[in-house]
Amino acid sequence: MGTMLTADEARRAALRAQGLLGAIDRRAGVPGVLRLLGAVQLDTISVLARSQELVPFARLGPIGREAIHTAYWSHERGEARTFEYWSHAACVLPVEEWPMMALRRRHYRERGSVWGNEVISEATLAEITGRLAAEGPLTTTELGGARKTPGWWDWSEVKVAVERLLATGEVVCVERRGWRRVYDLPERAIPPHLLHDDLDDHACVVRMIALAGRAMGVATQIDLLDYYRLKPQQDFVALAEEAGLVPVEVEGWGRDAWADPAALAALESGAAGRHRTTLLSPFDSLIWERRRTERIFGFSHRLEAYVPKPKRVHGYYAMPLLHGGKLIGRADPAREGGTLIGRQVSLASAKAAVPMAKALHEAAQWVGCDAVRAEVVTPAELAPVLHAAIAAEG
């Protein structure tokens, strides 16, 4: 039998592991957040800001958005500090984890495709790598264009080819210009001591499970595999043990779980620390796995951006509100001139009004807005309470 944890201890362990409880090393800044989380998901949607900006904002507060971009994509002595790759989804990862992704690069090489049906000539592949070698880092547009027609789904052969090269590791993305990937040759961007695929698949899986355990504090097998989107593993118990995780039992979970020893040590020490009050990106790694979010927070989270508008419950880009270590509401933001609008704001209770007002005002100041307004409030009887709290914060 493993260590027994209460549901509250498991929740606090998860929050601390994610940098949302206790003192975070602010001197380490965005790179420190990235190393803590192991991966930050990228996404095209920008309502309040892009998800990759919202993740460090949630942990560090209103640091400059340009500083976030620079931290992700700047180089040191010509070598990248990060790279973009498929992990949980399209993510930015610390460059030291390049070897860990050998498993996935080998998969794409052996498969001979990324999507299973693309047809790419060897001449196109060779032309792309040749141009990168001769001209340096290039975007798809500079390589010849991303689309055959205006439809986003109709990629050009160049775009399909460079994305396959990215998946197999023959090119790398270590920078974004605006929202465009900038492609380069790995041997020019990745530090030489990291530029290898020496880790076999077993070692890669163990490393991913170890990083996932560290980033989640305490987690089930499904949670740990989902963090880097690993397939089911036959001997998971042995893999978790090799990754340095220890078995635990969590009150109310009803399934086996594993914990990072550092998370258990923090619980045993009685370390408290400040809870962050913030709006979370729908793509924040704290809430990546919906079943885990419901298990830990009793909170049902779903991105409704791709749900038909009449069927949306909480709004296009509803951002959960974290306060006191719990998820107690959500807001669907929009910007209208210098005003940040909560198009739809949901509150768990009247006690959530002041934290929501504080979070909305902090977010507004961060993106350069000087006013906040809430439109539809659920439940409706809490609208006066929220409006008064917003006015008081202003």
C-alpha positions as CSV (number, residue, x, y, z in Angstrom):
1,M,0.0,0.0,0.0
2,G,1.4,3.4,-0.9
3,T,1.3,6.7,1.0
4,M,-2.3,7.8,1.8
5,L,-3.1,11.4,0.6
6,T,-6.3,13.3,1.2
7,A,-8.0,14.8,-1.8
8,D,-7.0,18.2,-0.5
9,E,-3.3,17.2,-0.3
10,A,-3.4,15.9,-3.9
11,R,-4.9,19.1,-5.0
12,R,-2.3,21.2,-3.3
13,A,0.5,18.9,-4.6
14,A,-0.8,19.5,-8.2
15,L,-1.0,23.2,-7.7
16,R,2.5,23.5,-6.3
17,A,4.0,21.3,-9.0
18,Q,2.4,23.6,-11.6
19,G,3.8,26.8,-10.0
20,L,0.4,28.0,-8.8
21,L,0.9,27.6,-5.1
22,G,3.9,28.8,-3.1
23,A,6.9,30.9,-4.1
24,I,7.9,30.5,-7.7
25,D,11.5,31.5,-8.7
26,R,10.7,34.8,-10.3
27,R,14.4,35.3,-11.2
28,A,14.1,32.3,-13.5
29,G,11.2,34.0,-15.3
30,V,9.6,32.4,-18.3
31,P,12.4,29.9,-19.0
32,G,11.9,28.7,-15.4
33,V,8.2,28.3,-15.9
34,L,8.9,26.3,-19.1
35,R,11.4,24.0,-17.3
36,L,8.9,23.6,-14.4
37,L,6.1,22.5,-16.7
38,G,8.2,20.6,-19.2
39,A,6.1,21.9,-22.1
40,V,3.8,24.9,-22.9
41,Q,1.1,24.4,-25.5
42,L,0.9,26.7,-28.4
43,D,-2.4,27.8,-30.0
44,T,-3.5,30.1,-32.7
45,I,-6.5,31.7,-30.8
46,S,-5.8,35.1,-29.5
47,V,-8.7,36.7,-27.5
48,L,-7.1,38.1,-24.4
49,A,-3.6,36.9,-25.5
50,R,-2.3,33.6,-27.0
51,S,-2.2,30.6,-24.7
52,Q,1.6,30.5,-24.6
53,E,1.5,34.0,-23.1
54,L,-1.3,33.3,-20.7
55,V,0.5,30.3,-19.1
56,P,3.5,32.4,-17.7
57,F,1.1,35.3,-16.9
58,A,-0.9,32.9,-14.7
59,R,2.2,32.1,-12.7
60,L,4.3,35.2,-12.8
61,G,1.7,37.9,-13.1
62,P,1.7,40.8,-15.6
63,I,5.2,40.5,-17.2
64,G,5.7,42.1,-20.6
65,R,4.2,40.1,-23.5
66,E,7.3,40.9,-25.6
67,A,9.5,39.6,-22.8
68,I,7.5,36.3,-23.0
69,H,8.1,36.0,-26.7
70,T,11.8,36.8,-26.3
71,A,12.2,34.2,-23.6
72,Y,10.7,31.5,-25.7
73,W,12.5,32.2,-28.9
74,S,15.8,34.0,-28.1
75,H,19.1,32.3,-28.6
76,E,22.3,32.1,-26.5
77,R,25.6,32.3,-28.3
78,G,23.8,31.2,-31.5
79,E,22.2,28.1,-29.8
80,A,18.4,27.8,-29.2
81,R,17.0,27.7,-25.7
82,T,13.8,26.1,-26.8
83,F,12.3,24.2,-29.7
84,E,8.8,23.6,-30.9
85,Y,7.5,20.0,-31.4
86,W,4.6,17.7,-31.0
87,S,4.4,16.6,-27.3
88,H,1.0,17.1,-25.6
89,A,0.1,19.0,-28.7
90,A,2.1,21.6,-30.6
91,C,4.3,22.8,-27.7
92,V,7.4,24.8,-26.9
93,L,9.9,22.7,-24.9
94,P,13.2,23.4,-23.2
95,V,16.0,22.6,-25.7
96,E,17.5,20.1,-23.3
97,E,14.5,17.8,-24.0
98,W,15.5,17.4,-27.6
99,P,16.9,13.9,-27.0
100,M,13.7,12.8,-25.2
101,M,11.7,13.4,-28.4
102,A,13.8,10.9,-30.4
103,L,11.0,8.4,-29.8
104,R,8.5,10.5,-31.8
105,R,11.0,11.4,-34.5
106,R,11.8,7.8,-35.1
107,H,8.1,7.0,-35.2
108,Y,7.6,9.5,-38.1
109,R,10.7,8.3,-39.9
110,E,9.6,4.7,-39.8
111,R,6.1,5.6,-40.7
112,G,7.3,7.6,-43.7
113,S,4.6,10.2,-43.2
114,V,2.9,12.4,-40.7
115,W,-0.7,12.2,-41.7
116,G,-0.6,8.9,-43.4
117,N,-1.6,10.0,-46.9
118,E,0.6,12.9,-48.0
119,V,2.5,12.6,-51.2
120,I,5.8,14.5,-51.2
121,S,8.6,14.3,-53.8
122,E,12.1,13.6,-52.6
123,A,13.1,16.6,-54.8
124,T,11.0,18.9,-52.7
125,L,12.4,17.6,-49.4
126,A,15.9,18.0,-50.7
127,E,15.2,21.5,-52.0
128,I,14.0,22.7,-48.6
129,T,17.0,21.4,-46.7
130,G,19.3,22.7,-49.4
131,R,17.8,26.2,-49.2
132,L,18.0,26.2,-45.4
133,A,21.6,25.2,-45.6
134,A,22.4,27.9,-48.1
135,E,20.2,30.8,-46.8
136,G,19.7,30.2,-43.1
137,P,16.4,30.1,-41.2
138,L,13.2,30.6,-43.3
139,T,9.5,30.7,-43.0
140,T,7.1,28.6,-45.2
141,T,6.3,31.8,-47.1
142,E,10.0,32.4,-47.8
143,L,10.3,28.8,-48.8
144,G,7.6,29.1,-51.4
145,G,4.2,29.5,-49.8
146,A,2.0,27.7,-47.3
147,R,-1.2,27.2,-49.4
148,K,-2.3,26.1,-52.8
149,T,-5.6,28.0,-52.4
150,P,-6.9,30.4,-49.7
151,G,-8.4,27.6,-47.7
152,W,-6.3,26.9,-44.5
153,W,-6.8,23.1,-45.1
154,D,-5.2,23.1,-48.5
155,W,-1.5,23.2,-47.7
156,S,1.0,23.6,-50.5
157,E,3.5,20.7,-51.2
158,V,6.2,22.9,-49.6
159,K,4.2,23.3,-46.4
160,V,3.4,19.6,-46.2
161,A,7.1,18.7,-46.9
162,V,8.6,21.1,-44.3
163,E,6.1,19.8,-41.7
164,R,7.2,16.3,-42.4
165,L,10.8,17.3,-42.1
166,L,10.0,19.0,-38.8
167,A,8.3,15.8,-37.5
168,T,11.2,13.6,-38.4
169,G,13.8,16.0,-37.0
170,E,15.5,16.9,-40.2
171,V,14.5,20.6,-39.7
172,V,13.6,22.3,-36.4
173,C,11.5,25.3,-35.3
174,V,13.3,27.4,-32.7
175,E,11.6,30.7,-33.4
176,R,8.2,32.2,-34.4
177,R,7.8,35.4,-36.2
178,G,4.4,36.6,-35.4
179,W,2.6,33.3,-35.8
180,R,4.8,31.9,-38.5
181,R,7.2,29.0,-37.7
182,V,10.8,29.7,-38.7
183,Y,12.6,26.6,-39.8
184,D,16.3,25.8,-39.5
185,L,18.6,22.9,-39.7
186,P,19.0,21.2,-36.3
187,E,22.8,21.1,-36.5
188,R,22.8,24.9,-36.7
189,A,20.4,25.5,-33.9
190,I,20.5,22.7,-31.3
191,P,23.5,22.6,-29.0
192,P,25.9,19.9,-30.2
193,H,25.8,17.9,-27.0
194,L,22.0,17.6,-27.3
195,L,21.9,16.9,-31.0
196,H,21.5,13.1,-30.9
197,D,18.9,10.4,-30.9
198,D,20.9,8.1,-28.6
199,L,18.0,7.6,-26.2
200,D,16.1,4.4,-27.1
201,D,12.3,4.3,-26.9
202,H,12.3,2.9,-23.4
203,A,14.6,5.7,-22.1
204,C,12.4,8.3,-23.8
205,V,9.3,6.9,-22.2
206,V,10.8,6.9,-18.7
207,R,12.0,10.5,-19.1
208,M,8.6,11.6,-20.2
209,I,6.9,9.9,-17.3
210,A,9.4,11.4,-14.9
211,L,8.8,14.9,-16.3
212,A,5.1,14.4,-16.3
213,G,5.2,13.3,-12.6
214,R,7.2,16.3,-11.6
215,A,4.9,18.7,-13.5
216,M,1.7,17.2,-11.9
217,G,2.9,16.3,-8.4
218,V,0.5,13.4,-8.1
219,A,-1.3,11.6,-10.9
220,T,-2.9,8.5,-12.2
221,Q,-1.5,6.4,-15.0
222,I,-3.8,8.0,-17.5
223,D,-2.7,11.5,-16.3
224,L,0.9,10.6,-16.7
225,L,0.6,9.2,-20.2
226,D,-1.6,12.0,-21.4
227,Y,0.9,14.7,-20.4
228,Y,3.2,13.9,-23.4
229,R,0.5,11.9,-25.2
230,L,2.2,8.5,-24.8
231,K,0.5,5.3,-25.8
232,P,-0.6,2.8,-23.2
233,Q,2.5,1.0,-21.7
234,Q,2.4,-2.7,-20.9
235,D,4.5,-2.5,-17.7
236,F,3.6,0.9,-16.5
237,V,4.3,0.2,-12.8
238,A,7.9,-0.7,-13.6
239,L,8.3,2.4,-15.8
240,A,6.9,4.7,-13.1
241,E,9.3,3.2,-10.6
242,E,12.2,3.7,-12.9
243,A,11.1,7.3,-13.4
244,G,11.5,7.8,-9.7
245,L,7.8,8.1,-8.9
246,V,6.3,6.4,-5.8
247,P,2.9,4.8,-5.5
248,V,0.2,6.6,-3.4
249,E,-3.5,6.3,-2.7
250,V,-5.6,9.4,-2.9
251,E,-8.9,9.7,-1.1
252,G,-11.9,9.5,-3.5
253,W,-9.8,8.8,-6.6
254,G,-10.6,5.0,-6.7
255,R,-7.5,4.2,-8.8
256,D,-3.8,3.8,-8.5
257,A,-1.7,6.9,-8.4
258,W,1.9,8.0,-8.3
259,A,3.6,11.0,-6.8
260,D,6.9,12.9,-7.3
261,P,8.9,12.5,-4.1
262,A,9.5,16.3,-4.1
263,A,5.8,16.8,-4.0
264,L,5.4,14.5,-1.0
265,A,8.3,16.2,0.7
266,A,6.6,19.6,0.3
267,L,3.4,18.1,1.8
268,E,5.3,16.6,4.7
269,S,7.1,19.8,5.5
270,G,3.8,21.6,5.9
271,A,4.9,24.3,3.4
272,A,2.0,26.6,2.8
273,G,2.5,29.5,0.4
274,R,0.5,32.0,-1.5
275,H,-2.3,30.8,-3.8
276,R,-2.4,32.6,-7.2
277,T,-5.7,34.3,-8.2
278,T,-5.8,34.3,-12.0
279,L,-7.7,33.4,-15.1
280,L,-6.3,30.3,-16.8
281,S,-5.9,29.6,-20.5
282,P,-8.2,26.8,-21.6
283,F,-4.9,25.1,-22.8
284,D,-3.1,25.5,-19.4
285,S,-1.3,22.3,-18.4
286,L,-3.1,22.4,-15.0
287,I,-6.3,21.5,-16.8
288,W,-5.1,19.6,-19.9
289,E,-6.9,16.3,-19.0
290,R,-10.6,16.9,-18.4
291,R,-11.1,13.8,-16.2
292,R,-8.2,14.9,-14.0
293,T,-9.6,18.4,-13.7
294,E,-13.0,17.0,-12.6
295,R,-11.3,14.6,-10.2
296,I,-9.1,17.2,-8.5
297,F,-11.3,20.3,-8.7
298,G,-14.8,19.1,-9.3
299,F,-14.8,21.4,-12.3
300,S,-16.0,20.4,-15.8
301,H,-13.8,22.2,-18.4
302,R,-14.4,22.2,-22.1
303,L,-13.1,24.6,-24.8
304,E,-16.2,25.7,-26.8
305,A,-14.4,27.7,-29.5
306,Y,-15.4,25.0,-32.0
307,V,-18.9,24.4,-30.6
308,P,-21.7,26.1,-32.6
309,K,-22.5,29.4,-30.9
310,P,-26.1,28.4,-29.9
311,K,-24.8,25.3,-28.1
312,R,-22.1,27.0,-26.1
313,V,-22.6,27.0,-22.3
314,H,-19.8,29.2,-21.0
315,G,-18.6,31.0,-24.2
316,Y,-16.1,30.9,-27.0
317,Y,-12.9,31.0,-25.0
318,A,-14.0,30.6,-21.4
319,M,-11.1,30.9,-19.0
320,P,-11.4,29.2,-15.6
321,L,-10.8,31.3,-12.5
322,L,-8.3,29.9,-10.0
323,H,-8.6,31.3,-6.5
324,G,-7.6,29.9,-3.2
325,G,-6.5,26.7,-5.0
326,K,-9.9,26.0,-6.4
327,L,-11.6,26.7,-9.7
328,I,-14.6,28.9,-8.8
329,G,-15.8,30.4,-12.1
330,R,-14.9,31.3,-15.6
331,A,-14.9,34.3,-18.0
332,D,-15.2,34.5,-21.7
333,P,-13.1,37.6,-22.6
334,A,-13.2,40.1,-25.4
335,R,-11.6,43.5,-26.0
336,E,-13.4,46.6,-27.2
337,G,-11.1,49.5,-27.5
338,G,-9.6,50.1,-24.1
339,T,-12.2,47.9,-22.3
340,L,-11.8,44.3,-21.4
341,I,-15.2,42.6,-21.6
342,G,-16.4,39.5,-19.9
343,R,-18.9,38.5,-22.5
344,Q,-20.1,35.7,-20.3
345,V,-19.0,35.3,-16.7
346,S,-20.0,32.3,-14.6
347,L,-19.6,32.3,-10.8
348,A,-19.8,29.3,-8.5
349,S,-21.1,31.6,-5.7
350,A,-21.2,35.2,-4.5
351,K,-17.8,34.7,-2.9
352,A,-16.3,34.3,-6.4
353,A,-17.2,37.9,-7.4
354,V,-14.3,39.8,-5.8
355,P,-11.6,37.3,-7.0
356,M,-13.2,37.4,-10.5
357,A,-13.1,41.2,-10.5
358,K,-9.5,41.2,-9.4
359,A,-8.5,38.7,-12.0
360,L,-10.3,40.6,-14.8
361,H,-8.7,43.9,-13.8
362,E,-5.2,42.4,-13.6
363,A,-5.7,40.8,-17.1
364,A,-7.0,44.1,-18.4
365,Q,-4.0,46.1,-17.2
366,W,-1.6,43.4,-18.6
367,V,-3.1,43.8,-22.2
368,G,-3.3,47.5,-22.0
369,C,-7.0,48.0,-21.2
370,D,-8.1,50.6,-18.7
371,A,-11.6,49.5,-18.0
372,V,-13.5,46.2,-17.3
373,R,-17.1,45.4,-18.1
374,A,-19.1,42.2,-17.5
375,E,-22.1,41.5,-19.8
376,V,-23.9,38.2,-19.2
377,V,-23.5,36.9,-15.7
378,T,-24.5,33.4,-14.6
379,P,-26.3,33.0,-12.3
380,A,-28.1,36.2,-13.1
381,E,-28.8,37.1,-9.5
382,L,-25.0,37.5,-8.9
383,A,-24.7,40.2,-11.6
384,P,-25.1,43.1,-9.2
385,V,-22.5,41.6,-6.9
386,L,-20.0,41.2,-9.7
387,H,-20.7,44.7,-11.2
388,A,-20.1,46.2,-7.7
389,A,-16.9,44.3,-7.3
390,I,-15.6,45.3,-10.7
391,A,-16.4,49.0,-9.9
392,A,-14.6,48.7,-6.6
393,E,-11.5,47.3,-8.2
394,G,-11.5,50.1,-10.8
